[in-house]
Amino acid sequence: MTEAIHPFYAQHRDAMEAAMRHRLDLAEAMLRERAQLTDIEKIRQEVMDEFGIVLTQTPYVGGAASRMSDFFMRLIGFMAISRVLQRHGVPLPDIGEIERETYKAQLLTTPEAERLAAGDQFMSPENQILLREQAAKSITESHQVEFPEDFVYDFVEPGPHDGFEFGINYKACGFCKFAGRHGDKEILPNICGLDFDAYAARGIHLERTQTLAGGASHCNFRFSRLHLG
């Protein structure tokens, strides 16, 4: 029996697949030159087929009501790319480099003003209120029972001598849970690496010195505004 895609992701499938095809367009030269792959059309089809499988595996964590749904929709496709490239013998560091450069190029296709406006919104007092609320909800037993594959996190207020504006400590990660369930632990650090470019493209400096994927007790995200010249 074929597994079904959750209706929430099915609703967004066309946009997610379009983003995947765009990434593969941007990655083509790197796939030829760094990964030494020649039949790019075959690779593209394998990735899109794998993405169809990944979509059936992507956990529902609350849909539009959860900020973490967007993280899954934006990044889970890199699991498909990683799986296919790994099958073709591409070393993990090369996979990570290809994915990070591809994602950065894709992010920069959005006009700068739009990206920076999104960064301002993320750093805004209003969004910090939302983050506090969702963090408090994520740690409740009722939420964890309803959405066991979701992220669990705390909002971190800066101390008097801290250089960041606010932080988030992720105590449980949806991508870690996904990787553990589906045998993707080796490629998980490559997914973690995408965070730095995602925030930098929006004018945000991310400092993070440890991750759950690296064996730490939590991922320590600390956010401040980049000083753009």
C-alpha angles and dihedrals in degrees: 000000000000115000115241127232113240110258091242092059092039087058090057097035097107093054092045092050091048089053090050093052090049091052091051090051090053092045097049098096092046091048089055099041105033103024092038091224117154108179096065095165090058090049091049091053093046091051093049091048090049090048088058088057092046090053091058089051097047109111122232109238102175106302118230091354091066123066089208093067088073091054090056093046093050100042112023091084089069087068088064093048091048094049094051096045091047090053088054091055099254109155116248095242090054091048090052093049093048092048095046095048091045093050092047091051090049093049091050092057086076110086113263094238090055093048094048091047088055089050092051089051092051092051095043123116089241092057092045088058089053091048091052091050095048092044091053090049094048093061096052118108092230092057093046091050092049095043107024093166094055130107119265117207149157128225111235122213116207119248123229093269099039121114097209129086097221140334145208126216110203107207094177125022126209091211091052090051091047092049092048092050097047104034097256100124093117093058096041097093089059089059090050090054092062092069095077095057093041092059097037090056087061095048095260126130113218119199115190125161101175141026139196087235088058092053100264124137091245144353109256108211114184120184133202135152120270115235100232117202 
